[in-house]
Structure formats: structure tokens, C-alpha cells
Amino acid sequence: MNFDHTDERRMLSDSVNRFISEQYTFDVRNTHQRDKQGMNPAIWQQLADIGVLAGLFREEDGGLGGAGFDLAVVFEALGRGLVVEPVLSSAVLAGEAIAVAGNEKQRALLDDIISGAVIAAFAHEESQSNDALPHVTSMATPHADGWLLHGAKALVLHGEQAGWFVVSARTSGEIDQEEGISLFLFPANTPGLSVQGYPLIDGGRAAELRLDNVKLSQDALLGKVDAAYPLIEKVTARGILALCAEALGAMEVAKAATLDYLQTRKQFGVAIGQFQALQHRMADLLLEIEQARSAVINAAAALDSDRLTRECAISAAKFSIGRIGALVAEESIQLHGGIGMTWELPLSHYAKRLVMIDHQLGDEDYHLQRYISLIKQVQDE
């Protein structure tokens, strides 16, 4: 299999990396991540202008790519810059749900998402779900000519900034059943919807959503009633690939910073990188990062495959990234000594982001168990 990027994909990667290195410095990032808004609208528009958002959508949806490797190159670059803007929530999660299941009127929103004029958010996770995708307690009941939603959603990325929400709710079945889940698309100013935002440890922001008898028209239904689970699984797979690629970019920066420190920090008149014990630890770290890259490549290649192939590769990658990300964060800080934990050093922020990525869309333990279950399904077929 040929894993060489196309000319268009290389150009996109170069554009994003150049923009981040020139315009998205660590100081700039820290300035606006401390703000309650959690993002910089000007930076967001620039990301859209250079094609970052368009590169995450297929051509038939108004984009320029949308394949697994397009997501990988974009998010690896975003990971290098610790970008906090809502690319994942708007373009990958909510945008993919609308692109796949939306009717003509709903899909018209994609142009505004791709241009950066609209931010959308995907609200599926709940406080008691423990990463299990079928666990949905929010309810949607028929009401007049539409639906009545009530319940709550947790950890909605950039929920405060979203103009539109894609929300999952149960329309039939039991709480943990795959069948009976539906998706709904509606604006943030819909009566009965309340949004409570809060900061995350890695500099991003998320929100809790309360659905208090939210009245929706029939047109708010996204896709078919009771049949949203396969789409939710597919959307989540794209989100996991994006997170894994982002983690890979963060690992590369942590690796480079640690190598530089080992070559410049001196003890007893020599660079500490000449000590054999530290050389061994760094060599092990380099091998692990290459393993993480292989996992991301495998997941990107499998993204458009059949369900079991895709989900096995995605869970394997998320498990590997969770394990290796924690190792890179811990070893990089330890090899830096006490300075590794200081706020002023970018490394500590990369370490926090790596830890946070492990807990988004299912952690290391969850995906290990899921991978085992999926492999058994493959063997049974």
C-alpha cells in the first residue's frame, strides 16, 4: 500500500504548519486560551481561509479532501501548535454528522461551517455514559408537528461558541441499546436549551447542556428516527483519528524539546545527553513515538473500510496513543528535571494536552477492552 501523500495533501500540510509556526506562537495561544471565549475569532477565520476546515470535508460536501490522511495531516499540524480553536467539534464531529445524514436544507449549513462563519458542536456524551456510545438517557418524544427534548449532555467541546448543535436523544428502546437513538440539529438560541461553559485543564473549553422541554420541528431530525447509532460510531471514529494525529504532533514537539534540552543542559561540565542512562531512555521514547505514528497511519488507512476493520484500527490507535502519550508526557518532564512542570515552559502544556487526549472519546482502558471485543467479532465471522 502506498502511504505517500498527494501533492494537494502535502500543500495543505505545509500551509497549516507554516501558519502555526509564523502566526500561532506559544504566547499567542496562551493569551487567548485564558480568555473565557477559549478561542481567537481572527485565528479561526484564518484557519478557514487557508483551507483547514475545507480539507476535512469531502468534495461532494463542499470540501477539498475528507479522507483519513487529510484528517491526519491537518491534526498533526494542529497538535504541534496546541491549537485550541474548535476544529474537532465543528468540522470533524458535527460537520460529518450533517454531511452524512442531513437533508438538503440541513446540508446548506455546511458552507458556513467550512467558511468559518458558523461553529457547530456535537453533543452526545453524558455524565454517566463512561465512554459507552449507546448510553443515551436524554429523551425525545413526539410533540405536535415535531419533537420535545429533555435531558443533559456533558463535555460538549466549545459549546459556548457554537451557533448550532447536533444532539443525540433516545426516541425508543432501553438506555444502553444501540437501536432507538436519533440525532437532532437545531440552533443555540432554541428556547429551553441552556449552556454552561467551563475551562479544561489543557487550555480548551467545554460546556454542559441542559435540555428543558426543547421544542423542535420535524425538520430538526437529522437522518432517520431510531437509526443514528451507526452514524454516531462513524463520526466518533473520525474524531478519534483526529485526536490520535493531534497527539502525534504534540509528541513530536515534546521529543524535539527534550532532545534539545539534553544537548544543552550541562552537569559536571558535559551535556547531560552524553549520560548513557538518559540516552537509553530517550531511545526508548523515540521508538514508542514511531509506534504511535504507525498506529495513526493504520487508522487513517482504515477509516473508509468496512465497520469492523475501521473500528479495530481506531480502537487500537486510541489505546496506543493513550499509553504512549502518557509515557512521552512523563519521560519528557522527568528528563527536563524540575523545570519541566513550570507554566512558562511549553512542554508542560503539551504534557497536559496529551493526558487530556487520552480521556477524550474513550480512554486507554476502554479502547483496549473494545478492541478485544471487536477482534472476537472478527474471528466469529
N, C-alpha and C positions, 0 to 999 in steps of 0.2 A: 504494500500500500504506500502511495506517495503522500508524504506529510508536508511537502514543500508548499508554502503559501502562494496564492496567486499574486499577480502584480498589484491588483486592487487592494488585496488584504495587507500586503506589505506597505502600500502607500497609506492606508488607514492607520496601521500601527505606527508608522513613522510620524504621522501628523499628530496623533494623540500623545506619543512620547515627547515630541518636540514642544507641544503646547504645555505639557505638565512641567517639563524641565525649565521652560522660559517664563511661564505665567503662573504656575501653581506651586510656588515655593512653600517650604515648610512654614515660614512666618505668615504667608498669606492664608494658608489653610488653617492655621491655628487662630488667626484673627476672626474669621467668620464662623468657625465651628463653635466658638464660645458664645456666639450670638444666639438668642432664642430661636431665630429663624432656622439655624442649623445649616445654612447654605448661603451662597452668594448668587443672587439672580443674574448678575452680569456674567459670572463664570458659567452658570448654567446655560445661558444663551450662547456663549462662545463654544461650549461643548456641542450644542446642537448645530451651530454654524459650521463647524469643521467636520461634521458628519458622524459624530459619535453615536447619536441616537438612531440615525438612519442606518448605520451599519449593523444594528441589532434587529432590524426588520427585513423580511423577505421582499423581493422586488414587487410581487403581486400585492403586497400590503403597503406599498409606497416607500419601501426602504432600499438599501443597497447591498444587503447580504443576508443576514439572519441565520446562517449556518453555525454549527457548533464552533468551528475555528474562528468565525467572526467574533462570537462572544468571547472566546478565549483570548484573542489578541487585544481586544478592547479592555477587558477587565484586568488582564495582567498589567497593562499600562496604568489603569486607574489604581491598581494596588500599589504600584511603585510610588504614586503620588499621594496615597492615603486620601483619595478624593471622597468627600462626604456628600456630594450632590446626589439627588435621588435617581440615578441611572438605573439601579437594580429595581427599585419599586415601581417606577413609572414605565420604563421601556421594556424591561425583561418580564416582570410578573404581570402587572395589569395590562400592559400593551399586548403581550402574547395572548392573554385570555380574550381580549377584544378582537384581535386579529383572527383567531381561530373560530370563535363562536358567535361573533357579532353579526347582526343583520346589516343591511345597507346603511341605515340611519346611524347605528352604533359605530360601525366601522369608519364613518366620516370623522369621528373623533381622533382617529389615528394620525391624520395630517397635523393636527395641533399638538399631539404628543411628540411626533417626530421633529416638529419645528421648535419644540421647547415652549410653546405658548401655553400648554396645559400640562400640569403634573397630575398623574393618576396614581392611586395606591391600591394594593391588593390586600384585602382584609379577610384572612382565612383562619389564622391561628387563634386559639382560645386559651384561657388561663389554665385549664385543666386537661388540655389535649396531650401534653407530654410528647409532642412531635408527631403524634399519630394523625395522619391526614384525614381518615374517616371520622374522627371525633369532632362532631359538629352539634352543638346544643342550641345555637341560635335558630329561631324558627321563623318560617314564612308561611302564612296562611292566606288562602284566597279571601279577597275582600272586594265587594262590588265588582268593578272592572279591572281589578289589579290585585295587589298583594299587601299584606300587613306584616312588617318585620319587627321582631323584638329579640333582644339578647345582647351579647357583648363580644367584642373582638380585642385581642391583645397583640402587642408588639407589631403594630401597623407602621412600617417604615415610612417616615416623612408624612405621617397622617395629617399633621398641622398644615403642611404646604399643599396638600392635594386639593384639586378642584373637582375631581371625580373619584369615586370609589367603586371597585369591583368587590362585592361582598358575598360570601358563601352563607347559605342558610339551609336548614333541613326542611324539606317540603313533604317528606314521608319517611317511614322506616324508623329504626332504632338509632340511638346516639352514635354507635360505632360502626354502623353499616355503611358500606360504600354506596349502595343504592339509596336514592332518596335525597341527595344533595343537589341544590340548584345554585346558580350564580345570578347576581343582580348588579346592574350598572346604574348608578344614579349620582347626581351632583352633590357636592359637600354642603350646600345650603338647604338640603331637603329637611323639612320640619321633622322633629323627633330624633334627629341624629346629633349627638354631641361628641366632641373630640377633646381629649385631654392629653396634651403632649408632655414629654419628659426627655431629658438627655440620657444618652447611653455612655458607658464607660470609655468607649473608643472615640468619642467625639461626634458621633451621629445622633440623630433624634428619632424617636418613635412616638406612638400615641396609642391610647386606649379608646376604643369606640363603644358608645352606648347606643343601642337601637331601641328607642322607646315608642312603640307603635308607629313605625315609619311607614307612611302610606305611599305606595308606588303604583304606577300604572302598569298595565300588562306589558307595555313596551320595555319596561325596565328589566324583564327577564333576559338573561344573556345565555343563549343556547336553549337546549331542551330542558323541560322540567324533570327533576329527579335524576338527571343523567350527567351531572357535572364532574363526577369524580375522576374519570379518565383525563379530562382536561386539566383539573387541578393537579393531578400527578404529573402530567406533561409540563405544565407551567413551572411546577416546583423543580423538576429535573433541570430545566433551563436556568432557574435561579441558583441551583446547587453548582452547576458547571461554572456560572459566573463567579460565585463565591470562591470556588476552588482556584480559578485562574487569578482572581484578585489576591488570594493568599500567596500564590506562587510569586506574583510581583512583589509583595511585601517581603517574602523570604529572600528574594534576590537582593533587595536593598539592605536587609539586615546582614546578609552574608558579606556584601561589599563593605559595609561599615565596620564589621568585625575584623575582616582581613586587614583593612587599613589601620585599625587600632592596634592589632598585633604587630604590624610592621613599624609603627611609630612609637608606641609606648615602650619605654626602656626601664629595665631593672638591672642592677649590677653592671651598668654600662652597656648592655646589649638589648636589642629589641626582644620583647617577650615572645614574639613569634618564632624565635630560634629555640625555645624550650620544647623538647620532644613531646612532653605530655600534652602541651597545648596544640602542637601540630597534629597529634593523633585525634584529639577532639574535633579540630577543625576539619580534618579529612573525613571523619565520620559524618559531620554535618553536611559537607559538600555532596557526599554520596546520597544522603537522605533527600536533599533538595532535588537531585536528579531523579530520584524515585518519585517524588511529588510531581515533577514535570511529566514523567511518563504516564502517571495516573490521569493528569489533566488531558494529555493528548488522547489517551484511550477513551475518556469520557466524551471529549469533543467529537471524536470519530464515530461514536456510537449514538450520538444524540438523535439522529434521524433514523435509527434502526428500529426493529420491532421492539415491543414493550419490554420483554424480559431482558434482551440484550442491552437496551438502553438503561433500564433501572439497575441491573447488575453493575454496569460500568460506573453509573452515577454514584451508587452507594459505596462501591469500592474506592472511588476517588475521594468522596467526602470522609470516609474512615481514614484513608491515608493522609489527607490534608489535616485532619484533626490531630492525628498523632504526631506528624512531622512538624506541623505548625507550632504545637506546644513545645516540642524539642528545640526548634530554632529559636523561639522566644526565650526559653530558659537558658540555653547554652550561650546565645549572643549576649545576654545580660551578664551572665557569670564571667564570660571571657572579657567583658568590659570592666569587671570589678564593680565597685560601688557606684561609679558614675553612670552605669547602665540603667539605673532606675530613676534618674533625675528627669524632671519635666522638661528642662531645656534641651536635653538630648533627644533627637528624633527617634532613636532606637526604642525608647520606652513606649512611644506611641504606636510604633509598628508592632511591638510585642502585644500591646493591648488589643490591637485590631486582629491579630492572629488568634488570640484567645476568644474574641467575640465571634469570629467567623466559625469557629468550631461549634458554637452554640446556636447558630442560625440555621434554620431549615433542617434540624436534626443533628445531634452531636455524634461524636466518635462511637460511643457505645450503641446508640440507636441504630446507626448505619451498619455496624458490624452484625448486629442481630438481624437486621433487614437483609443484608447480603446473604447470610446463611439461609434465611427463609427463601429468598429468590433462587439461590442455587439448587435447593431441594426441588423447587418447581420446575427448573430446567431439567433436572435429572428424571423427574417423573414423566416428562413429555416424550 
